[in-house]
Every structure is written in structure tokens, then in C-alpha cells.
Amino acid sequence: MASIRDFAKRYEADCRHLNQFFSGNVSPNNARPVLEIFTARSSQEMKQICRAYSSMYRQDLIQLLSQQKTTFARVACLRASEPCVRDADIARDALFGRRIDGDVLVEVVCTRPSGEVALIRQAYQARYSASLERDVSSRTSGSLNEVLLAFLGSSGSGYHGGRVDATMAMCDAKTLYEAVEISAARVDQRSVLQLLRHRSGDQLRAVLASYRRLYGQELARALKRKDGDTSGGGGGRRGESSSFPGILRAALRCAQLPERHFARAVRAALERGGGAAREALVRTVVTRAGVDVRRVNQAFAAKTGWTLESVVRNEFGSGGTGKSDDGLTGDLLVELLKLA
């Protein structure tokens, strides 16, 4: 078994590789040790590497990576950051970037387990001296605002997992049926939002499963029937509704089947073209590596006939000699796709 000293020596060796590479003293053709660091090290190991780097070079590794204006450095920075900090930064950019990106906000808030969202809120407060809920409240509006704040409220309820209450799930499923199917032409938003605010991610998934067992269909199908607005806008993805049923359906898909959400997000980005595909690939692969990236790949292939690896290679090019920044980025993303 490796000793603490053995781990310390390995972290120091990793730091030397990183320093040489990002100082320009190593050819991109010899980037294999650096690629291994960002793919083979766990989040906790990357945290130790960052500490060792600061001690050895009197420089913050994350800050160094963020200052380098290359795609490879950006992917490396996202990978080296603690997941909650990384997601806090993604949410901040979605709120205060060139435009408010409602899709990304729903993704961060609704695909992560409730306990992780609580950590994201804490990291956001620590980094930006601001409340994520308050910024969401002030920067978004309408149904997007209501759904996001309901999910954020559930992460702050103090219940983040443990035993699922099956009886409560059945009762909640009936409440949702009445709110969606029986409430005349419109969804009873108040009842739905009240329920979302007080259920963890695990409990909500149990509610959705109970709904399917009781009524023989997914809640998403009922919401789609109620959704008369298919014009997009208001932060929704092109071709997807910005009405309350449409945004709620997207949020529930994130919570119940995140792999389908990410596969859909990449497909939509490829249709938009430009830099959207690259951004979606980077965000999807980095945030889902070691979580469910293989299931995302399967869901994507089932709809398109392509693998995410083939799309990454198409967007970023291949490795080999004389590697460009794009080639290195492609190599890193492909390696991350292999993490279970």
C-alpha cells in the first residue's frame, strides 16, 4: 500500500510535469504525462496537486490555467477545479456571461443531486460574495425563474438523500396528476412548485416513478400535451418551449434522466453550429466524466448513430505528431469519455 510520502512524491512529480508544460518548456508531442494527470487523478487528488503546486511554485494552479487562453487549458482548469467550484463558475457565467443561458442554469441546478447543489450554493457564495438564489431571482424571470428557485429551494431544505418515502411518493404523484391533468386547461403551478421546493432529487425521482406506475405514462408526456407554446425564447433551447410546462418538462428530464438531457444538449448544439458544439461537448464530457458519461454516450448514439468520441474528433481533430491545441483538447476529452 502506498504511503503518504509516496503520494507526496507523485504529486510533486505531477506538479513538475504541469509546470514544464504550461510554461512552454515541453513540446505538445510529449503531453502524455499531462493528459494522464487530468484523466487518471481523482477530484481529491487534484485538490492535493493544486496545494502542492502552490507550495512548490508560489502560484495558484487554477489561476495559471484560467489565464492561458487555449481550449486545452480551459478544459484542464475545469477538470482541476473542485466539482462544486467548477459548477458555481459555470452557473455564474450562465447568469452574467454574454447572455443569460437558461439551458445551462437548468442543467446545473437540476442534473446534480440535492447535496451537490447545496455545495454549489456554498461555493458560489464563497467565490462571488453573492447568493446564487438571489442572482437567479434577479437575472431570470417568468417560468424559468420559478422552476429554478423551486429546485434551489429543495437543495436548501436540509434533506439530501437517505431513505425514499414510497408512501409520500405515491401521494405526491397524485398531487401532480391533479395539478397537471385535472386543473382545466392550465397547470396548477402553485401546487407543483410547492412540491418541488420540499423534495430531494432522490425523492422526486421516486415521485416520477410512482406517477408512471399509477397512470401508465410519464409526467413529461402530460406536460407536453399542456404545452401550447413551442416557439422557444425566454432562455429555452431552440425548438423547446419557454412556457411553464415546457421548462418544467426540461427540468424533470434533467432530474430523472440526466444522460438523455446531456445527449439532447449536444445534439442541439451541433444543429446550431458555430462554437456551440464545442462548448456543449466540453461541458458535458468534463462534468459527466466519472459520473454517467458512458450512459450519455449510449443515449447520444441511440439517437444519432454517432459516438461522442467521433463528434469530439470531428470538432477538435485527431492527435498524432505536431499536435495543435485542438488536437490535445480532443485527446483529453476522448480519455475522459473512458471514465466510468
Stockholm file with secondary structure:
# STOCKHOLM 1.0

chainA/1-340         MASIRDFAKRYEADCRHLNQFFSGNVSPNNARPVLEIFTARSSQEMKQICRAYSSMYRQDLIQLLSQQKTTFARVACLRASEPCVRDADIARDALFGRRIDGDVLVEVVCTRPSGEVALIRQAYQARYSASLERDVSSRTSGSLNEVLLAFLGSSGSGYHGGRVDATMAMCDAKTLYEAVEISAARVDQRSVLQLLRHRSGDQLRAVLASYRRLYGQELARALKRKDGDTSGGGGGRRGESSSFPGILRAALRCAQLPERHFARAVRAALERGGGAAREALVRTVVTRAGVDVRRVNQAFAAKTGWTLESVVRNEFGSGGTGKSDDGLTGDLLVELLKLA
#=GR chainA/1-340 SS CCCHHHHHHHHHHHHHHHHHHHTTCSCGGGCHHHHHHHHHSCHHHHHHHHHHHHHHHSSCHHHHHHHSCSHHHHHHHHHHSCHHHHHHHHHHHHHHSSSCCHHHHHHHHHHSCHHHHHHHHHHHHHHHSSCHHHHHHHHCCHHHHHHHHHHHHHHTSSCCSSSCCHHHHHHHHHHHHIIIIISTTSCCHHHHHHHHHTCCHHHHHHHHHHHHHHHSSCHHHHHHHHCCCCSCCTTCCTTSCCSHHHHHHHHHHHHHCHHHHHHHHHHHHHHHCTTHHHHHHHHHHHHHTTTTHHHHHHHHHHHHSCCHHHHHHHHHCCCSSSCCHHHHHHHHHHHHTTCC
#=GC SS_cons         CCCHHHHHHHHHHHHHHHHHHHTTCSCGGGCHHHHHHHHHSCHHHHHHHHHHHHHHHSSCHHHHHHHSCSHHHHHHHHHHSCHHHHHHHHHHHHHHSSSCCHHHHHHHHHHSCHHHHHHHHHHHHHHHSSCHHHHHHHHCCHHHHHHHHHHHHHHTSSCCSSSCCHHHHHHHHHHHHIIIIISTTSCCHHHHHHHHHTCCHHHHHHHHHHHHHHHSSCHHHHHHHHCCCCSCCTTCCTTSCCSHHHHHHHHHHHHHCHHHHHHHHHHHHHHHCTTHHHHHHHHHHHHHTTTTHHHHHHHHHHHHSCCHHHHHHHHHCCCSSSCCHHHHHHHHHHHHTTCC
//
